Amino acid sequence: QAQFVESGGGLVQPGGSLGLSCVASGFSFDHTAIGWFRQVPGKLREGVACIKKTDGSTDVLPSAKGRFIISSDNAKKTVYLQMNNLKPEDTAVYYCSVLIPPGRYWGQGTQVTVYL
C-alpha cells in the first residue's frame, strides 16, 4: 500500500521560502505520477503541482507558476516542492498523493502558514 511522509512545513512571512519533502513507499516510485495538493478548512482540496515519473514532465497550478518548483529523487523515493515568494493565500495543509487505481493515497499533510 502506498504511503507518504511529508515534512518541511512551517511559519514564514510573505515573500519567504519553504521546501517540502515527501518520502514515498509501497509502490513503484519510478513509474508513477505524484502530486502535491493543498487544503484550507472549508474549501476543496486543490492540486498544486504534479510530476510524471515516466517522462519527468511537471505541471504547476497557474497561481503558483514561477514560484513553486516540483522535483523528485528516484534513489531517495522523495518528491520535493520548493515554494518561493510565498503569499498569505498559500497558507494551507499540503499533502503528497498518488493515484493507483482503484484508489488515491494521501500522506498525513504538513502545515504551511504565511503570516503578515
Buried (B, 14 or more C-beta within 10 A) or exposed (E): EBBBBBEBBEEBEEEBEBEBBBBBEEBEBEEBBBBBBBBEEEEEBEEBBBBBBEEEEBBBBEEBEEBBBBEBEEEEBBBBBBBBEBBEEBBBBBBBBBEEEEEEBBBEBBEBBBEE
